[in-house]
Amino acid sequence: MLHKIVSVTPGKLLLREELDAYDPAAEPWQKQFARRYVHHSEMKGILNNIEDVNETVYDKFAVSVTPYMAQLMDRDDPHCPIRLQYLPTFHEEAKPGFATLLDELGEEGDTIPGTSVVHRYPRRVLFLVSNTCATLCRFCTRKRMVSRPSGSVHKDEIERSIDYIAGNKDIDDVLLSGGDPLTFDDDRLDYILGQIRSRAPHVRFLRIGSRMVVQLPTRVTPELCAVLEKHRVQMINIHINHPKEITPLLRERVKMIQKAGVMMGLQTVCLRGVNDNVEVMRELFMQAIEMGVRPYYVYSTDMVEGAHHFIVPHARMLALYEGLRGWISGPAVPTFIVDGLGGLGKLPIIPSYVREEVRPDGNGTTIKCRNYKGMEVEMPGLGVEFRVPSQSN
């Protein structure tokens, strides 16, 4: 979409006509960051049919929307898949009988004391460097820290985290996340990445998880790409939930990252009313690989407070997976997962295409296989253990 460049006061909220004419590429990302809408009443100046939520919603989770994301929202439709992800609703009030947890993934139990490193798996760690995001997803799994000053990641925590990574030679995979690491300026990122590379040469895979690339694509600059290339960041996972979030501007900035030698992966959350539709997911994942971004995970919605209305049942997620495998390109099919409560980790949600069955005559078992069309074939050889005969002297 082409926009006419308009002259607006730095930090000033954009009203409807100004937003329609606004070109996100016309000013630095920091100025756009300062223009975020932080209350649903502010959105009434640009959108129709805004729900008046109770102010208690803000006690639990803040609101934040960049002008760029606001441009993608349908002006009238309250069911717009972009609006649903970012605007507060009465559904966020507590639902009786629905269990929610502040830390439903049990990350705090796996956090190394004095650091912000979550060390759950033997050789890889999650390094939470920030509690800030450009735009706040209503289904955020880290509401306990994101948008809340009490959850800030302090500089001394970051230093101790780097100390821990440097001192643990078993760690060969580090994922920077938050919040969003790209809310830091280039100098801060340069320092953190540089410290990891210089002090922890045993780290073989250094990656970043960022939603900001999608929420504010102009954050991707030649200067940022130079930092990523300098410190050999091998992968950036971005988060897209609907094809409407893939714009010419996003494609342009993704290409800049790729030219810096960085692999791109896609993470998606399965959200009721947003993308729990086979055609939507097919289009999303095909557009992703079209721009060189490999679909990685589709998460079930975590059972965090205020997100119960987004949860897609397990049976529906299985059906969505079945609607992808075989119907779109193989590299475009991500792994569907559920994050187990209390720190159980990522668990795949996969339909059964190959199963072992007892033969009708009761004489042993056989293997039955089916394809994406439901066609079945028996493969008895898979059910027999082949023993290599020993050589006689």
N, C-alpha and C positions, 0 to 999 in steps of 0.2 A: 504494500500500500504506500502511495506517495503522499507526503504531508507538506503543507505549506509551512515554512519556518515562521514562527511568531515570536514576538518580543514579550517576554514575561519577566516579572520580578523574581530573582533567585529565591527559592524556598517557598514561593507563593503557590497555594493550591490552585490547580487548573480547573476552571469551570467548564461547562459542557462545550461551548463553542471553541474555547481555547484548547481543550483536550482533543477535539476533533481535528484541529489544525496543527497539533503539536507533532514535531518530528523528534523522536527520542535520540536520534543520532546527531542532533544539532547542538547538544550541550554535554559536558562531562557527566559521567555516571554519578559522581558525588552530588551534583546538583539535583539530579533526578531522585536520588536517594532521599534528599531533603524535602522533596515534594510529596512524599508518601501520604496517602489518606489514612488516618488513624482512628476514625470513628465512623459508624454507619451513617450518622447525620451528615457528615461531609460528602458521602457518596450520593446523597440526595441531590446535590448540585450537578451531578453528571448522569445519574440513572433514575429511571422510573421504577415504581413498585418495590421500593426498599422496605424491608421488614423492620419495624420498630421493636428491637429486642430490649429485654430488661438490662439495666446497667450492671446487674450482678454478673453478666457474661464477662465483662471486662475484669472482674476480680479473678477470674479463672484463666483467661487467655486474652491477650491484646489483639487488636486489629491493625493490620498494616498492608497497604496495597500500593504498588508503584504505579505511576501514570501509564507506563507501558502496558501493565496487566489490565488496568482499567479500560484502556483502549480496546482490548480484546473481549470485553464483556458486552453482551447484548444489552442495548439500552432499555428494553422493555421486559424481556422474558426473565422472570425470577428463577426459572429452571435452566438457565444458561449454564453449561458445564464449567465455565470459568467462574461465574458468580458463585456457584455452589461450593467451590473449593475454598473461597476466601472471605465470603461475607457471613457474618454471624447469624444464627437463627435460634428460634425458641427451642429447637431440638437439642441444643447444647445444655439445656437445664437437666438436672439429674433425672434419670429414668428409674423408677422403682423396679427392683428385681434384676437390674442390669449391673453386673459387677464391673467396676472400673478401678484402675490402679494408677497412681502417679508414675510408677516405674514398672510397668507391666512386663517389660523385657528383662527385668532384674539386672540392669546395667550397673547399678550402684554396688551390688554385691560382688561384681567382678572388677570393680574399679580399684586400682592400686592406691592405697592410702597416700594422701598428700599430692596426688597427681590427678590428671583428667584422662588417664589411659585406662580403657576397658580391655582387660586381657582375658578373654574367654576361651579362645582357641590356642593350641600349643605354640604356633609359630607366627601368628598374625595378631595385630592389635588395632583397636579403634582409638584414635587420638582426638578427643573433643577439644577443639581450640577456640570455639566461639559460642556465644549464646544468642547471637543476632542473625536474623534473616532479612532479606529485602522485602519479601511478602510472606505473611504468615498463613500457612495451611491450617484449616480448621481441624484436620485430623492428625495433627503433628504428634508423633510418638514421644517427643521430648518436651511436652508442655511444662514439665517440672522445672525446666531450666530456660527454655527459649522464651524470650520477651520478658523474663523476670530478672530484675537487677540482682536479687539474692542468689541467682543461679549463675552469675558471671564467672567466666574462667579467668582467674587472675594470672598476671604475668609470672608470679612465682610458681604457680601450678604448672604453667607451660614449661618453665625451666626445669622443674623436677621431673616432668613428663619426659623431656628430652634426655635428662640424666638416666631415667629408667630404661628408655629405648637403647641408649648408648651402652648401658651396662649389661644388657641382656642379649647375648650373642645368638640366642635361639630365635629371636624375632627377625624374620626376613620379609615381612609384609606389613606396611603401615598405611592405614587409611585415615586421612584428615577429614573430620566432619564437624558437626556442631548441632545447632546453628549452622552457619555457612562460613567456611574459611575465606571465601572471596569477598566477604564484607570487610576484611582487613585491607589496608592499602598495600601497594606493591612492596614497599620497603619492609613492612612487617612480615609479609609472606616470604620475601627473600631471606629474611633472617631465620625464620623457623625452618624452612626447607633446607637452607644452607647448613644450619646446625645439625639437622638429621643426617645430611649427606656427609658432612665432614667428621662428625663424631660417631656415627653408626654406619660404617662402611659395609657391615654385614646385612643391612637392609637392601634387599634385591628388588623389591617392588614397592614403589612409592606412589600413592594415588590420592585423589581428592574427590569427595562427594559434594556436589553443589546443585542447588535448585536455582541459585542466582543467575546462572547462565541463561535459564529459561525466563526468569522473572524480570531480569534487567540485562538483556544481551549486550548492551554497550559497556558493561563491566569488562568484557573481553576486549582488550586493547593490545596494540603491538608491545607495549611495555610489560603487560602481564604475561603475554606469550613468551617474551624474552626470559622472564623469571622462571616460567615452567620449563623451558628448554634448557636453561642454565643448570637447573638442579635435576634434570632428567626425571621429571614427573611422568611416569609411564602411562597413567590412565586418569581420566576424569569421568566419573559417572554423573550424568545429569538426570533430572527427574521430570518426566512429562506424563501426564495422565490423559490427554485428549489431543486429537489431531489439530484442533483449533489453536493449540499452543505453538505449533510449528509454523513460523512465519518466515518471510524472506530475510528479515533482519537476523533471526536466530540462525538460519542456514548460513548466512554470511559469516557470523561470528564463530560458529562451529568450525567452519573451514579454516579460520585463522588459527584455532587451537590445533587442528590436525596438521597444519603446515609447520607447527612447532614440534612435530614428532610425537604427539600425545594421542594414544588410543582413546576412543570415546565409547562409553557404555550407557545404557538407558535403564533406569529403574522406574517402575510404575506402581501405584497403589490401586488395587481394585476397589472402586467406589460406587456404591449404589446410586443410580441416577446420573452418574457422570460417564462411566465407561464400562458398565456391566452389560455390554452389548457386543456380540461377535463381530459385527461389521465395523463398529468403532475401533475395536482392538486390532482387527486385521489392517485397517487403514493406518492406525497409529504406528504399528510395528513395521509395515512396509515403507512408510514415509521415513521412519528412523533409519533403516538400513540404506534407503535411497540416499540419505545424506551422510552415510558412513558411520552411523551410530548403532552399535550392536545391542539389541534388547537383551537384558541380563536377568532381572528379576521382576516378577509381578507379585507384590506383597498383598496378603490379606490385610484389611484395615485392622490396626491394633486396637485393643479394647481400652483405649484411653478415655478419660472423662470428656464428655461432649461429642464423641464421635460415633455413638451407637447407631445413628441413622445412616451411616455410610457403609456399615458392614454387609458384605455379600456372603450368603450362606455357602458352606463348603460344596454342596451339590452343584450350585450355580457356577462356582469357580472351576469345578471339574468339567462342566459343560462348555465353559468358555475355552478351556484348554483344548478340548476335543474339537472345537470350532476353529482352532488355529493349526494344529499339527496336521500336515498333509494338505491343507487348504491354502497356506501361504508358504513362502520360501523358508526352507529349514533354518537358515541363520537368523530369520526374523522371529523364531519361536522362542520366547524366554522361558525360564524356569518359574513356575508358580510355587510360592512358598507361604508358609505361615511361620511367624516368629513365636516359638513356644514360650508360654508364660514362665516367669521366674528365672529366665536365663537358659532355657533348654536349647536355644539356638534356632537356626533356620532349618525348617523341615519341608521337604518337597511335597507338593500336592500333584500327584501324577496318576492318571487313570491306568488301569491294568490292560495292557495290550498283549501281554504274554502271561499265561497262567498254566499251572500244572494241575491236571485232573486225574482222578482214578478212572481206569478203563471200565467201560460198562460191564465187562465180564469179571471185574474184580482182580484181574491178573496184572498187577503193576499199575504204573501211571503213564500218562502221555502229556505232551505239551501242546496246548492250543494257542494259536496266534490269530489276532485280528488286526485289520488295518483301519485307517481313518474312515473308510466307507462302511465299516461293519462286516466286511467279508472275512471269513474265518478259514484257517487251514490247520491241519494237524501236522506237527513236526516231531514225530516219535524219537528221532535221533537225539534231540536235545535232552531227552529224559534218561538217556543211558550214559553211564559213566564209562568212558573208554580207558581201558587199562593197557599200557604198553607192555608187551611181553618182555620178560627179562631175557637177555642173551645167554645162551648156554656156552660154556667153555669147550 
